[in-house]
């Protein structure tokens, strides 16, 4: 199958993933050139209202660890099918409340040439202890930009999808 946009993969996953894993919300699939990240929403554990933050964090960690271990075999079987169907590796994540935890996933290298002003930005982040290396600093910068420009990036992705659709309809499409 060649259609690998988020919607097609998400629709396939909704049909393939067991219904009990979708009791709260359907799976969310995010696709790039190398990987499909499938995020499942799971229920929060019963925690007393007066529980402090460390207790709450431990309860969430326990729920996530239990879900990860209890579903491992079925998730891996679904991942193999998905990888075969869509030609990309599959990673899993869970959302519980406002926390998202990503299981094993790819870290793809990104080669770039930076001029001195850009390198100095990365080196400042390393020197300040914000990042361990230039690579970590670059990833930090990408996350910061992504967080602060979500709407613009979504519009840009939509425009790119429109261009791809129009190219596919062009005279050289055959």
C-alpha positions in Angstrom: 0.0 0.0 0.0 1.4 3.4 -0.9 -1.0 5.7 0.8 0.8 6.5 4.1 -0.8 9.7 5.4 -1.9 10.0 9.0 -5.5 9.5 8.1 -5.1 6.3 6.1 -2.8 4.8 8.8 -5.1 5.9 11.6 -8.1 4.5 9.9 -6.4 1.1 9.4 -5.2 1.1 13.0 -8.7 1.9 14.3 -9.9 -1.2 12.5 -7.0 -3.4 13.6 -6.4 -2.4 17.2 -8.6 -4.3 19.7 -11.7 -2.4 20.8 -10.8 -2.5 24.5 -7.6 -0.4 23.7 -9.9 2.2 22.2 -12.5 2.5 25.0 -11.5 6.1 25.8 -10.4 7.4 22.3 -9.4 6.0 18.9 -5.7 5.5 18.3 -3.8 8.5 16.9 -1.3 7.7 14.2 1.5 10.2 13.2 3.5 9.3 10.1 6.8 10.5 8.7 9.2 9.0 6.2 10.7 6.5 8.6 8.2 5.8 11.3 4.6 5.5 12.4 3.9 6.5 16.0 0.6 5.1 17.3 -0.7 6.7 20.5 -3.3 4.9 22.6 -5.2 6.7 25.3 -5.6 4.6 28.5 -7.6 5.3 31.7 -6.0 6.8 34.7 -5.7 4.6 37.8 -8.0 5.3 40.8 -6.1 7.8 42.9 -7.4 9.5 46.0 -8.2 13.2 45.4 -5.9 14.2 48.1 -2.9 12.3 46.7 0.3 14.3 46.4 2.2 14.8 43.1 4.8 12.0 43.7 2.1 9.5 44.6 0.1 10.5 41.5 3.2 10.2 39.3 3.9 6.7 40.6 0.4 5.6 40.0 0.6 6.8 36.4 4.0 5.2 35.9 2.6 1.9 37.2 -0.5 2.0 34.9 1.8 2.8 31.9 4.2 0.0 32.8 1.4 -2.5 33.3 -0.3 -1.6 30.0 3.1 -1.8 28.1 3.9 -5.2 29.5 0.4 -6.7 29.3 -0.1 -5.7 25.6 3.4 -6.2 24.4 2.8 -9.4 22.4 -0.3 -8.1 20.7 1.3 -4.7 19.9 4.3 -6.4 18.3 2.0 -8.6 16.1 0.1 -5.5 15.0 3.3 -3.6 14.5 4.6 -6.4 12.2 1.4 -6.2 10.1 1.5 -2.5 10.0 5.2 -2.4 9.0 4.5 -4.8 6.2 1.4 -2.9 5.0 2.9 0.7 5.1 6.6 0.1 4.8 7.6 2.0 8.0 8.7 1.0 11.5 6.0 1.3 14.2 6.5 2.9 17.6 3.9 2.9 20.4 2.9 5.6 22.9 0.3 6.0 25.6 -1.6 9.0 26.7 -2.9 9.0 30.3 -4.3 12.3 31.4 -2.0 15.0 30.2 1.1 12.7 30.1 2.3 11.0 27.0 5.0 8.3 27.2 6.6 7.0 24.1 7.9 3.4 24.0 10.9 2.3 21.9 11.1 4.5 18.8 13.5 5.6 16.1 16.1 8.4 16.5 16.9 9.2 12.9 20.1 11.1 12.1 19.7 14.5 10.5 22.8 15.9 8.8 23.0 19.6 8.5 25.5 22.3 7.8 25.4 25.2 10.2 27.2 28.5 10.1 28.9 29.9 13.1 25.9 31.9 14.5 23.8 28.7 14.5 26.6 26.6 16.0 27.0 29.2 18.7 23.3 28.9 19.7 23.8 25.1 20.0 27.0 25.5 22.0 25.3 28.0 24.4 22.6 25.4 25.1 25.3 22.8 25.8 27.4 25.2 28.0 24.2 26.1 30.0 23.4 22.4 30.6 20.2 22.6 28.6 21.6 19.9 26.3 24.4 17.3 26.5 25.6 17.8 22.9 25.0 19.8 19.8 22.7 17.0 18.6 20.6 17.2 21.8 20.6 21.0 21.5 19.3 20.8 17.9 16.6 18.4 18.9 15.6 20.8 21.8 15.4 23.7 19.3 13.2 21.7 16.9 10.8 20.8 19.8 10.7 24.5 20.9 9.8 25.6 17.3 7.3 22.8 17.0 5.6 23.7 20.2 5.4 27.4 19.4 4.3 27.1 15.8 1.8 24.2 15.8 -0.9 26.0 13.9 1.5 27.3 11.2 3.1 23.8 10.7 -0.3 22.2 10.5 -1.3 24.7 7.7 2.0 24.0 5.9 1.5 20.2 6.1 -2.0 20.7 4.7 -0.6 22.8 1.8 2.1 20.2 1.1 -0.6 17.4 1.0 -2.6 19.5 -1.5 0.4 19.9 -3.7 1.1 16.2 -3.6 -2.5 15.5 -4.5 -2.4 17.9 -7.4 0.9 16.4 -8.7 -0.7 13.0 -8.7 -3.5 14.2 -10.9 -1.2 15.9 -13.4 -0.5 14.7 -16.9 2.6 12.7 -15.9 0.7 10.8 -13.2 0.5 7.7 -15.3 
